[in-house]
Structure formats: C-alpha cells, structure tokens
Amino acid sequence: MGTFLIVLTYIAYVFIVAVYAIKVRKWIKLPTHIRWDLYPVIHEEQYRYGGSYYEKPEWWMQPRPKNTGRSFWYALKDNFYMGEYFKRNPLYWLFLLPWHLGFIFIILFHITCFFAAAAMVGGVTISATSSQPGGQIVYGLLMVFAVIAFIGGTFGCIGMPVIRLVDRGLRSYAMPMNYFNYVFFLIVYASGLYSWLALDPTLAEYRMYWVGLITLTPPELNPGTIFHILLFDIFLIYLPFTRSTHYITRFLAYFKIRWDDEPNFRGSELEKKLNMLLEQKLSWDAPHMSKGKNWGEAAVSSGLPEPKKDNV
Amino acid sequence: MIRKTRIKDFTKPGGQVAELDAADWMKLPAPYERADKPLRKLTDDQRKRMDATLDGVVAIGIAPPATPEEEKAFIDKFLAGVEKLFDAADNWTFLQPLFHTLEYCVKCQICSDACPAYVASGRQDIYRPTMRPELLRRIISTYVKKEHPLMRKFKASDIELNGQALIRLAELAYRCTLCRRCAQVCLLGCDNALVSREIRKIFSQQMGIAPKEVHEKGSAQQIKAGSSTGMTPPALADILEFTEEEIEEKTGKKIKIPVDKKGAEILLLHNAGEFLAWPENLEAFAILFDAAGIDWTLSSELVGYDAVNYGVWYDDVQFTRIALRHAQAAKNLGVKKISLGECGHAHKAMIVVADRVLTGNLNIPRESAIPLMEEIVMSGRIKLEPGRNNFPVTLHDPCNMVRLMGIVEPQRRILRKIAPQFREMTPHGVENYCCGGGSGFAIIQSNNFPDWRSSVSGRMKLKQTLEAFADKPSADVKKYVCAPCSNCKGQYRELFNYYDVWEKSGIFYGGLVELIVNAMADLRQPFIQWEWH
C-alpha cells in the first residue's frame, strides 16, 4: 500500500500540474481579441470611480500610468473574500466561501507539508516546541491551513447542496455533477477532519508521509490517514475535470480581457499581430459576408447584393 | 404570476415559454403604480408569419420553417455557425472572451440581480443572464462536441434541438441590452452579455438573420446610402442649411457649419439621429465650438457623417466595414483627430472596439468630445451663467461611454459647474443602469417590441430617473435628464411617451452640450426650449 500510495501521489501531482498547464496554455494561445474592457479597470489612475485615460483630451499624448501590483492584489484577495457574493447573496456566500477556502487551504496544506518534510530531511524539527523558530512557524502554518481546509471544506460541502436545493436560480442550473462533487469532496474533507481530530492532532503523520515521498521510503501510517491521503490524490486527479481551473483563469480573464485597455499604436507589436489576424479568411455563409475573402478585403467590400443586370 | 421556466421548457414545441404579466413587474413609484398597459398581442396573421413563442414578443420576426427539411437545414446551418464561432480565423475577434465564459461560468446566478431586465420583469427565468449561455453550452455539448450521453446526463448538458427552440434563442439574444452589468459583478471574469452578442452573430453572419432596423435598414443602409437614417449627402446639406438658420433665429449668431474642411483639426462625428430628431444637439455643438474657436469639420462623405456603427451589436464584419469607412473619411480630409459627439455606442465602437481593426494610416487618433467640452467649460474661454440652468438636472450614464469606456467624471465636473441643482441617480457612474434601449433596442420599432422595451428593459431606468427627482414630483417644476447619447435619448423619448412622464412629472430629456450652451451668457434667450418631441 505504501509504495502504491507514493506512486499515486506523484502521479496525482504531475497530472494536475500538467493538465492545468495545458488548459492555461490553451487559454493563453487563443488569438488576440477585440478590446472588450469593462470598468473599473483597477490598474488605472482613477480606478476608484472607474475612470479611464479616455477622460483626458488627446489621451494618446498623455502618460498612462498602470499599477499592476494593485490589480494583482485586487484579483487575489477575492479568492479569499468573494465580496460580490457577500454583497449580493450573503446566505450563499456563507457556504460558498468556506467551500472555496477548503480547496485553497487543503492544497496549501499539502504543499506546506512538502516543504516541512524537505526541512525535516535537512534536519529541522517541525513542531510547536521546536528549538528552531522556522520549525515552529511552519508547524503553525500547517495547523492553520489544515484546520481551515478540513472544517471549512466540510462545512461548505454540507451547506452547498442545501443552498443549491433551496435557491430557485441555483436549483434550475444544478447538474448531477454538482451533487457528486459535494459528496465526494465532503468525504475528502471529513476524512481529513476525522484523521486530525481522532488520530493525529499534531498532523505529524502527514509530515512523515511527505518525508517518505521525498526519500522514497513508505512510512507506517494509521489507516485513517492513509484513507485521507488516498482520497486527496484522487481529488487532485479529478479536479482538472471540473471548472476548478477558474482559480487561475479568472486572473487571465481580468488581465487579458476585462482590464486589457492597451491601445494600438501605429508600428506597434500589437499592430503587427492585428495585421496578421486581418489577413485570415472568412468562411461565414450569410450573403453579406464576403465568404472566402480575408477580413481586410471583406471590410473594404460593401457586402451589399450585386445590382441586378438587365436582360438585353 | 411568474411561472418557473426550466431549461428543458425552452425546447418544447408549441406554446409560449414565458407569459409576461404586468402584475409581476417591478413596482414603479407614484403616480405610475398603475400606469402599465398589457403588452400588445400579436395578430393572428403576425403569429402565423413569425414565431413568438419565447415570450409573446417579437424583435426579429423569424418565420417558422415550413417543412421538416427546411427545419433540418435551418438547424444544420446554425450548428455550422456555432463551429465557426470557435474558429480562430472566423472569430479571432471574440474567441478568447467567449471561450472563457462558456468554459468557466459556474452558473452561480450572482449576475441575475445585476440585470435590470431580469429584475424589472419580476425575475422571469428566461431573462437570467445565464440562460442564453447555458442553452448555447448545451447545444455545443450535444451537437458540436457530441459528448457521450452519460457524460451529458452527468453534466446536465443534453438538449434536443428543434427549429422553434432556435428561433426562441435568436429572440432571446435580443432581450439583453449588452449593458454588461452582469459581467461587472462576475468574480470569474465571465461575460454572459457577450454570449448574447455572439449568438446574434451566428444568426447574422451565418444565417443572414437580424432585426431589419439593425441590419437591412441599419448598417447595410448606412453603407449603401451613407446613413442608417437613409440620409444622403444632399439631404445632409439641406439639414445643415436649416440648422444654420435655426441657430441664427435662436441666438442671432451667424455660424457656418464647416463641412469637408481639409486639414481641420477635428472631424466631428455625430449620430445621424441628431440631424433628424434632435437638431438642437447639432446646433449646440456648432455654437459651442464656434464660440471656443475650435477648428473642426463635418464630413459629407458616405458613412462619414453618421457616427453610428450598429455592427458593434451583432456583426463583426459589418462593424469593421463601417469603422473603416469612418476612418477613411477622416483620412481623406487629413484631420488630426476624430471626435465623437454625444452617441454612446459610437464612442465605444470607434474609439475602443475599432482600435484593433484599424491599422496603419487608418489608425487616426480618436477621442470623445466630452473631455474637450470640459476643457472649454473649465478654461473660461466662454462666459457661462449657471443660474440659467437653475432647474433640477440629473445625469444618465450611457453604458458604452461609462461602464465600457471609463468616461465618468468629465461630464459630472461640467454639470457641477453649470447646473446648480444637479443630483445623481442611484446607482450611477460605472454601476449605472442601462436606459433599456441599448444594443439596438431603441431603434427596433417592429411588432410589439417597443412595448417590451418600455415596460421591461427600460423600467429600471424609469424608476431611478423618477427617484432622482422625488423631491420635486410636480409637473409644474421642469426637470432635465441629461443623456449624452443619441440612442439613450431615443429610449427616453419612447419611455416618457409610453408613461406620459412629461405630462405627469414634467421631466424633459436632452444632451449635455445643450445645457452648456443654455448657460452661455451671451445668448439672448434660453437655448433649451422645453418643447416635448
């Protein structure tokens, strides 16, 4: 079992990273699109009220300062707060936020376990009473991450199906997959919660397990902990088949669509890209579409029906 | 009573998917609580000619396929269009945002209450912003990706398509004003309004189907005759002559409106609606620019004198054609820049969206006229007496100019300076509500669509406009909604007529530049005439 679990864990991590990378790459590789910005654009100077550089006369002659750090922070903090939901549907938010925190923190917990194990291999003691301050900090982080993940995730998984059944809008868009997810994820979180509360209050077994992963020596673990690790590996393999990539793609959508206000100047790299895109041929079938012509040629044409020739 | 609409109801052949009843609609403030009228019923003849089984309303008027063969061809053509929507050559323009929304929307419904049409309708399920993308998603899963039936069951992505369902989908794409309030609240960056536009695109670009006011009498007429109004260059010359006479009559000023002035600094693009329906806007621009010594011109070249670009609502190729012609008109005159008059969608189309289709020497600098107006007002170049505007004024934020472009404060700074009784609507700025006439609705006059537009899509705007003037409800106190957008003004005109707002509440509507000119100290009489039209 020990060797199987180690192999499965490696496969799970490689799989999730690879599939997420493929998905993100697919997203990024989609062609440059028409501007479709939506305000407020957070990197803008006047983002507080949603202003843009278009508020200035001859904006193309003016500096356009961008605060990318602010944009990044804005996008990131919503992963941990989800303010729009709190504002618009607090009851839903009450379950949705812990459900999401469960995801984020269970992954953070396992990643931190890896670093803790690496430190242990290097001779650092990870515990509340460690003589090394770093060991105490990592221990504290592990405990916080695990507690949020197990309790938040369990609470979210119980609450989400309830709110989905109660709320008319959510119910009408529900799919069997949602309920499967709630049950499966509940088992993942609850098994972790049980393992922590009943078997391993200091989470030492996870650190031992990760040391085993690094040193390729399967440790002896409590079956309850093994069960949770097994489920967590399956969870990692399953995640890419859900819409979970939205944790990453929402950043892309913010930066590359909603806040993409980059103007096209003559001679710019963007213009070169656009010229190539405009050379592509159209295959739309409507009569006014200039089928077979490229975008540039179609734009020059009128798309109007040819005048009828008189029969002479 | 609101009937719950399930997604599978959408494909059921036969009766109407949703019944609209005025009793369900969002309540309006006094004295409009009982002002609603039932939507006009279509005649039997209309019902035979056009499928109205979505909600009893018709914006496009698509004839049901007459035979099973026709129905199959109709469906096949649509599905071919769906595939092209995901083709990087055919739809490079919007593929990335479309893909993102279809792939990553979790249907959490947070966007529903942001949609004024959904809320105003009494929360009819069919108007949820997620309805259209969900239908498209299911069509893709079942007919394009052809996912395994078990997978479709697991993901509830099965759909049984028929001609009637497709016609309903086409109509449903014209129940969204593309105001993108739904997108603004989405934490995942999804844009369900865009999906409405992309569905419209399949129907237009693949099947040649669009409301006739938008395509045949809209963008196609603009390309052919020069303007979507049908106004030709000789007609333009007549109108400008009339405008000059009007200016002289009202102000005593003899102003020659510059046309085709080579090398002018600014080519001013007006929505042709101003020439015909609101000439006072055109007059006010001429008076203001003349007084401020601006070097400007209009163009008399085909398309070059009408800023509208309806393509931005439904068809990328039509959009590109018109943007190109606008830029060409500017290039031919050798102007330094293009300035957009008070037309929201033309702002967005020409300044922002066209930015990625105009390259080389057609990429002429483009800006809104509003910052220029602000500069004129704040510079002291013209003498203004704000007391001349001493009546309640509120500001409508055109979605295209504000939420979709970020031009928020210049118009407010002007109003704070020239309108002593200026007050905001709630909400306002980038969180504003659409006038209800966005994305072509203001120009669609066929069948019973105008009733729906006034009763449902414009309802929220009417409510917040009335609330902005709640302290002065009497019709004896003349009040002014400043709507710096031609389509929004068109919608206000229809909305106020439908509910007799001028008679009951004394609320008038008009542009921003009219208010500036009304405050000009050297005018011998008020510029704003308060004549309802």
Interface residues (C-beta under 8 A of the other chain):
Chain A: W27 L30 P31 T32 H33 I34 R35 W36 D37 L38 Y39 P40 V41 E44 Q46 Y49 G50 G51 S52 Y53 Y54 E55 K56 P57 E58 W59 W60 D78 M82 E84 Y85 R88 N89 Y92 L96 D167 R168 G169 L170 S172 Y173 A174 M175 P176 M177 F180 R243 T245 H246 T249 R250 L252 A253 Y254 K256 I257 R258 D261 P263 N264 F265 R266 L270 E271 L274 N275 L277 L278 Q280 K281 L282 S283 W284 D285 A286 P287 H288 M289 S290 W295 A298 A299 V300 S301 S302 G303 L304
Chain B: K4 R6 I7 K77 A80 G81 K84 D87 A88 A89 D90 W92 T93 F94 L95 Q96 P97 F99 H100 E103 Y104 V106 K107 C108 Q109 I110 S112 D113 A114 D125 R128 T130 E134 K153 F154 K155 A156 S157 R180 A183 Q184 V185 C186 L187 L188 G189 C190 D191 L194 S204 Q205 Q206 M207 G208 H215 A220 I223 K224 D316 V317 Q318 T320 R321 A323 L324 K337 I351 V352 V353 D355 R356 V357 L358 T359 G360 N361 N363 P365 E367 S368 P371 L372 E374 E375 V402 R403 L404 M405 G406 I407 V408 E409 P410 G429 V430
